């Protein structure tokens, strides 16, 4: 009959199929959004000469002991470019102001018998400690620490180190991933209804 409403009731198999497809699409969106956090690498190349690292550099909060310089000096080689940071102390800290995934950094040290390493914290509680790098090393300290909000670089000797290419990423909020799943499900249901209406 022309102009009549489609009152066809979908079968159980059709409903199950639609829900399964929606779940798969939702999970795909969830994984895509959750996995979309990109690594941030601080190479300090926007700084020139030497000086005290700004306490709010790159939107983070830095220990007031951090300094930078950009000239060649063995064995304190940079990983990329020329600029690197150091402290006239036994290390220094960085406060991210939110939970991040900390990935590590490049470190170059003099051979004075010290060890250097990173520590990771959340809410003031130490959760992680990296492998210790011996003095005389120029290497990466690579970690994969989830949900830390504060890291501390430690040297067992006063000074005698530089750091470059500090890497981390900011995880996507789970609420955004859930919203994306909901939108994917709503879109699928709308398309299924449209197809059913067009077919009649």
C-alpha positions in Angstrom: 0.0 0.0 0.0 1.4 3.4 -1.1 2.5 5.7 1.8 2.1 3.1 4.5 4.5 2.9 7.4 7.0 0.0 7.6 5.8 -2.1 10.5 8.0 -5.1 9.8 9.6 -6.5 13.0 13.3 -7.4 12.6 14.2 -11.0 13.3 16.3 -12.0 16.3 19.2 -12.9 13.9 19.0 -9.4 12.3 19.1 -7.7 15.7 22.0 -9.9 16.9 23.9 -9.1 13.7 23.3 -5.4 14.1 24.4 -5.4 17.7 27.6 -7.4 16.9 28.5 -5.0 14.1 27.9 -2.0 16.3 30.0 -3.5 19.0 32.8 -4.2 16.6 32.6 -0.7 15.2 32.5 0.7 18.7 35.6 -1.3 19.8 37.4 -0.2 16.7 36.7 3.4 17.4 37.6 2.9 21.1 41.0 1.4 20.1 41.6 4.0 17.5 40.9 6.9 19.9 42.7 5.3 22.8 45.8 4.6 20.7 46.0 8.1 19.2 48.2 9.7 21.8 51.3 11.0 20.1 54.8 11.1 21.6 56.1 14.5 22.6 59.8 15.0 22.5 61.4 18.0 24.1 64.7 18.7 22.2 65.2 22.2 23.6 66.3 23.5 20.2 64.1 26.6 20.6 66.6 27.8 23.2 69.8 29.7 22.4 73.1 30.2 24.2 72.8 29.3 27.8 70.8 30.1 30.8 68.3 28.9 33.4 65.5 26.8 31.9 62.2 28.7 32.3 60.2 27.1 35.2 57.2 26.7 32.9 59.0 25.5 29.8 56.8 23.6 27.4 53.8 24.0 29.8 55.4 21.8 32.5 56.9 22.8 35.9 60.6 22.3 36.2 63.0 22.2 39.1 64.7 25.6 39.4 68.2 23.9 39.1 67.7 23.0 35.4 69.9 25.0 33.0 70.7 24.7 29.2 73.5 25.4 26.8 74.1 25.0 23.1 77.9 24.6 22.4 79.9 21.5 21.8 81.5 19.9 24.8 82.8 16.3 25.0 81.6 14.0 26.5 78.3 15.8 26.9 76.9 15.2 23.5 73.3 16.1 22.5 71.2 13.5 20.9 69.6 15.9 18.4 70.8 19.4 17.5 73.1 21.1 20.1 70.9 22.2 23.0 70.8 20.0 26.2 69.9 20.5 29.8 71.8 19.8 33.1 71.8 20.8 36.7 74.5 21.9 39.1 73.1 19.4 41.5 72.4 15.7 41.9 69.7 15.7 39.3 66.3 17.5 39.0 62.6 17.0 38.7 59.8 17.7 36.2 56.1 18.0 37.2 53.8 17.3 34.3 50.7 18.6 36.1 48.7 15.6 34.8 49.1 11.9 34.3 51.4 11.1 31.3 53.1 8.1 29.8 56.8 8.8 30.3 59.1 7.2 27.7 62.6 8.3 28.8 65.4 10.5 27.5 68.9 10.7 26.0 71.7 11.0 28.7 75.4 11.7 28.3 77.7 11.5 31.3 81.4 12.0 32.2 83.2 9.0 33.6 83.5 9.9 37.3 82.1 6.7 38.8 78.5 7.9 39.1 75.2 6.3 38.1 72.3 8.1 36.6 68.6 7.1 36.4 65.0 8.3 36.3 62.3 7.8 38.9 58.6 8.0 38.2 55.9 9.1 40.6 52.1 9.5 40.8 50.5 11.6 43.6 53.8 11.8 45.5 54.3 8.0 45.5 57.4 6.5 43.8 56.2 3.8 41.3 59.2 3.3 39.0 62.9 3.4 38.8 64.8 3.0 35.5 67.9 1.0 34.8 71.0 2.7 36.1 73.4 4.1 33.4 77.1 4.1 34.4 79.3 7.2 34.2 81.0 7.6 30.8 77.8 6.6 28.9 76.1 8.4 26.1 72.8 6.4 25.6 69.1 6.3 25.9 67.3 5.5 29.1 64.1 4.1 27.7 61.1 3.3 29.8 57.3 2.9 29.3 55.8 4.2 32.5 52.0 4.6 32.5 50.1 7.4 34.4 52.9 9.2 36.1 52.6 12.9 36.9 56.2 13.7 38.1 59.6 12.3 37.2 63.0 12.9 38.9 66.4 12.4 37.2 69.0 11.2 39.7 72.8 11.4 39.5 74.8 9.8 42.3 77.5 12.4 41.6 77.1 16.2 41.6 76.6 17.4 38.0 78.6 15.6 35.2 75.6 14.8 33.0 73.4 16.3 30.3 69.9 15.3 29.1 68.3 15.7 25.7 65.1 14.5 23.9 62.9 13.9 26.9 59.9 11.9 25.6 56.4 11.3 26.9 52.8 11.3 25.7 49.5 12.4 27.1 46.9 9.6 27.0 43.5 10.4 25.5 40.8 10.7 28.1 38.6 7.6 28.4 35.5 9.7 28.2 36.4 10.7 24.7 36.9 7.1 23.7 33.4 6.2 25.1 31.8 9.1 23.3 33.4 8.0 20.0 32.0 4.5 20.6 28.5 5.9 21.3 28.6 8.0 18.1 29.7 5.0 16.1 26.8 2.9 17.5 24.3 5.7 16.8 25.5 6.1 13.3 25.2 2.4 12.6 21.6 2.3 14.0 20.6 5.3 11.9 22.0 3.7 8.7 20.3 0.4 9.5 16.9 2.2 9.9 17.5 4.2 6.7 18.2 1.0 4.7 15.2 -0.7 6.1 12.9 2.3 5.3 14.4 2.6 1.8 13.9 -1.1 1.1 10.1 -0.9 1.7 
